[in-house]
Amino acid sequence: MLYLLRQFEQCADLLAAALEVKPEIPGARKLRGLALGRLDFSADAAQCLCAARAEAPDDPELLASLITAEIRAGFIPEHLIRPASGALAEVLGAAAWVRGRRELQEERMAAAAHAFRESGDLFVENSPREAAPERAAAAYVGETVSSLAAGQFDAAQRGFSRLSARVRLPEATLRFARGLYELADALRELDPAERAAELAPLVDAVAAAQIRVRFYDGTAPVEMYWENLP
């Protein structure tokens, strides 16, 4: 492993030197960005891959790598390329989830629900069968909590049925959905201040959850998981 890291470091350094002399070398920025990403210099990788997109704006693998670098660097990806498929669609689902969490943190609840819903659709339509349930569940939790916080009770109660008709969600998510369905009925009877107080722990939990995405360079499948998601 150490040997591979040294190779990536040497590659990044050689390409940086070459680009100083000849900035127009075809593909050099992409290769350097991939090497930096494998070294986990995510912000530098994102910068380099973003520059590489000017040379290859229609390269889906490059964009998938860029998005994972941005997520790892703590940025909010703004790429809304549709239609998409394969690895790019998977990482666009992760990007939509990250945007949903940011909208929730900034108390734009309806926008958060929309972003989480987009995330769930991308995950269900494009994820490998074994990965789809966990990813869809993460999107469902974000969408439903955001919908409740936005006062969109019917949408919150429909969220589980909409996703579960397309993917087999985990049993834990089914139990969570039952509780949220009952919570939605109870929240209808409260005024906005009481509703916000009741929902605050759930909103805070989703806003604090983390998605972890492995840097994607095309040599392995897209990998992601969540930490601290209720």
C-alpha positions as CSV (number, residue, x, y, z in Angstrom):
1,M,0.0,0.0,0.0
2,L,2.8,2.4,0.9
3,Y,4.5,1.6,-2.5
4,L,1.2,2.5,-4.3
5,L,0.9,5.8,-2.4
6,R,4.5,6.7,-3.4
7,Q,3.6,6.0,-7.0
8,F,0.6,8.2,-6.9
9,E,2.7,11.0,-5.2
10,Q,5.4,10.7,-7.8
11,C,2.7,10.8,-10.6
12,A,1.1,13.9,-9.1
13,D,4.5,15.7,-8.8
14,L,5.6,14.8,-12.3
15,L,2.4,15.9,-13.8
16,A,2.5,19.2,-11.9
17,A,5.9,19.9,-13.2
18,A,4.9,19.0,-16.8
19,L,1.9,21.2,-16.6
20,E,4.1,24.1,-15.5
21,V,6.0,23.8,-18.7
22,K,3.2,22.7,-21.1
23,P,-0.3,23.5,-19.7
24,E,-2.0,22.0,-22.7
25,I,-0.9,18.4,-22.3
26,P,-4.1,16.4,-23.0
27,G,-5.5,14.5,-20.0
28,A,-2.7,15.6,-17.7
29,R,-5.0,17.4,-15.3
30,K,-7.4,14.5,-15.0
31,L,-4.6,12.1,-14.3
32,R,-3.1,14.4,-11.7
33,G,-6.5,14.9,-10.1
34,L,-7.0,11.1,-9.9
35,A,-3.6,10.7,-8.3
36,L,-4.3,13.4,-5.7
37,G,-7.7,11.8,-5.0
38,R,-6.1,8.5,-4.3
39,L,-3.7,10.3,-1.9
40,D,-6.8,11.8,-0.2
41,F,-5.8,15.4,-1.0
42,S,-9.4,15.9,-1.8
43,A,-9.6,19.7,-2.1
44,D,-6.6,19.7,-4.4
45,A,-8.0,16.8,-6.4
46,A,-11.4,18.6,-6.8
47,Q,-9.6,21.7,-8.0
48,C,-7.6,19.8,-10.6
49,L,-10.5,17.7,-11.8
50,C,-12.7,20.8,-12.1
51,A,-10.0,22.3,-14.4
52,A,-9.9,19.0,-16.3
53,R,-13.6,19.3,-17.1
54,A,-12.9,22.2,-19.4
55,E,-11.0,19.8,-21.6
56,A,-13.6,17.0,-21.3
57,P,-17.0,18.4,-20.2
58,D,-18.8,15.2,-21.4
59,D,-16.7,12.7,-19.5
60,P,-19.0,11.0,-16.9
61,E,-16.2,9.2,-15.2
62,L,-14.3,12.4,-14.7
63,L,-17.4,14.1,-13.2
64,A,-18.0,11.2,-10.9
65,S,-14.5,11.5,-9.6
66,L,-14.9,15.2,-9.2
67,I,-18.1,14.9,-7.2
68,T,-16.6,12.3,-4.8
69,A,-13.5,14.5,-4.3
70,E,-15.8,17.5,-3.5
71,I,-17.9,15.5,-1.0
72,R,-14.7,14.2,0.7
73,A,-13.4,17.8,0.9
74,G,-16.6,19.0,2.6
75,F,-17.8,20.9,-0.4
76,I,-21.4,21.0,-1.6
77,P,-21.5,19.7,-5.2
78,E,-23.7,21.7,-7.5
79,H,-23.5,19.5,-10.6
80,L,-27.0,18.7,-11.8
81,I,-26.3,16.6,-14.8
82,R,-29.4,14.6,-15.9
83,P,-30.1,12.2,-17.3
84,A,-27.2,10.1,-15.9
85,S,-26.5,6.5,-15.4
86,G,-24.0,4.2,-13.8
87,A,-21.3,5.5,-11.4
88,L,-22.1,9.1,-12.2
89,A,-25.8,8.7,-11.3
90,E,-24.8,7.0,-8.0
91,V,-22.5,9.8,-6.9
92,L,-25.1,12.4,-8.1
93,G,-27.4,10.7,-5.5
94,A,-24.8,11.2,-2.9
95,A,-24.4,14.9,-3.9
96,A,-28.2,15.4,-3.7
97,W,-28.1,13.9,-0.2
98,V,-25.4,16.3,0.8
99,R,-27.3,19.2,-0.6
100,G,-30.4,18.1,1.3
101,R,-28.5,18.0,4.6
102,R,-27.2,21.5,4.0
103,E,-30.7,22.8,3.2
104,L,-31.9,21.2,6.4
105,Q,-29.1,22.8,8.4
106,E,-30.1,26.2,7.0
107,E,-33.8,25.6,7.8
108,R,-35.0,25.5,4.2
109,M,-37.1,22.5,4.9
110,A,-39.1,22.2,1.6
111,A,-35.9,22.5,-0.4
112,A,-34.3,19.8,1.8
113,A,-37.1,17.4,1.2
114,H,-36.8,17.9,-2.5
115,A,-33.1,17.3,-2.5
116,F,-33.4,14.1,-0.4
117,R,-36.2,12.9,-2.7
118,E,-34.0,13.4,-5.7
119,S,-31.3,11.5,-3.9
120,G,-33.6,8.6,-3.3
121,D,-34.7,8.4,-6.9
122,L,-31.1,8.4,-8.1
123,F,-30.2,5.7,-5.6
124,V,-33.1,3.4,-6.4
125,E,-32.7,3.8,-10.2
126,N,-29.0,3.3,-10.4
127,S,-27.5,1.5,-7.3
128,P,-26.4,-2.1,-7.4
129,R,-29.1,-4.3,-5.8
130,E,-27.1,-5.0,-2.7
131,A,-26.4,-1.3,-2.0
132,A,-29.8,0.2,-2.9
133,P,-31.7,-0.6,0.4
134,E,-29.3,1.3,2.6
135,R,-28.9,4.2,0.3
136,A,-32.7,4.5,-0.3
137,A,-33.3,4.3,3.5
138,A,-30.9,7.2,4.1
139,A,-32.7,9.3,1.5
140,Y,-36.1,8.4,2.9
141,V,-35.2,9.4,6.5
142,G,-33.9,12.8,5.3
143,E,-36.9,13.4,3.0
144,T,-39.5,12.4,5.6
145,V,-38.0,14.4,8.5
146,S,-37.6,17.4,6.2
147,S,-41.2,17.1,4.9
148,L,-42.5,17.0,8.5
149,A,-40.5,20.1,9.4
150,A,-41.9,21.8,6.3
151,G,-45.5,21.0,7.4
152,Q,-45.9,18.6,4.4
153,F,-47.6,15.9,6.4
154,D,-49.2,14.0,3.4
155,A,-45.9,13.9,1.6
156,A,-44.1,12.6,4.7
157,Q,-46.6,9.8,5.0
158,R,-46.4,8.9,1.3
159,G,-42.6,8.8,1.2
160,F,-42.2,5.2,2.5
161,S,-44.8,3.8,0.1
162,R,-43.2,5.6,-2.8
163,L,-39.8,4.1,-2.2
164,S,-40.7,0.7,-0.8
165,A,-42.7,-0.1,-4.0
166,R,-39.3,0.1,-5.8
167,V,-36.8,-1.3,-3.4
168,R,-36.9,-3.6,-0.4
169,L,-36.1,-1.2,2.5
170,P,-34.5,-2.6,5.7
171,E,-36.7,-3.7,8.5
172,A,-35.3,-1.0,10.8
173,T,-36.5,1.6,8.2
174,L,-40.0,0.0,8.2
175,R,-40.2,0.4,12.0
176,F,-38.9,4.0,11.7
177,A,-41.6,4.7,9.0
178,R,-44.4,3.5,11.3
179,G,-43.3,5.8,14.0
180,L,-43.0,8.8,11.6
181,Y,-46.4,8.0,10.2
182,E,-47.9,8.3,13.7
183,L,-45.9,11.3,14.4
184,A,-47.2,13.1,11.3
185,D,-50.8,12.5,12.6
186,A,-49.9,14.0,16.0
187,L,-48.1,17.0,14.5
188,R,-51.1,18.0,12.5
189,E,-52.8,19.1,15.8
190,L,-49.9,21.3,17.0
191,D,-49.2,24.9,16.3
192,P,-45.9,25.7,14.4
193,A,-43.9,26.5,17.5
194,E,-44.9,23.2,19.3
195,R,-44.3,21.3,16.0
196,A,-40.8,22.6,15.7
197,A,-40.0,21.7,19.3
198,E,-41.2,18.2,18.8
199,L,-39.2,17.7,15.6
200,A,-36.0,19.4,16.8
201,P,-34.3,16.2,17.9
202,L,-35.0,14.4,14.6
203,V,-34.0,17.4,12.5
204,D,-30.8,17.9,14.5
205,A,-29.9,14.2,14.1
206,V,-30.3,14.2,10.3
207,A,-28.5,17.5,10.0
208,A,-25.6,16.0,12.0
209,A,-25.4,12.7,10.1
210,Q,-22.5,12.2,7.8
211,I,-22.2,10.5,4.4
212,R,-18.8,8.9,3.7
213,V,-17.9,8.4,0.1
214,R,-14.8,6.7,-1.2
215,F,-12.9,8.6,-3.9
216,Y,-14.0,7.2,-7.2
217,D,-11.4,6.7,-9.9
218,G,-13.1,4.1,-12.1
219,T,-11.1,1.2,-10.8
220,A,-13.6,0.0,-8.2
221,P,-17.4,0.3,-7.6
222,V,-18.9,3.4,-5.9
223,E,-18.8,3.0,-2.2
224,M,-20.6,5.1,0.4
225,Y,-22.1,4.7,3.9
226,W,-23.7,6.9,6.6
227,E,-22.7,7.6,10.2
228,N,-25.1,8.7,13.0
229,L,-28.2,8.6,10.9
230,P,-31.3,8.0,13.0
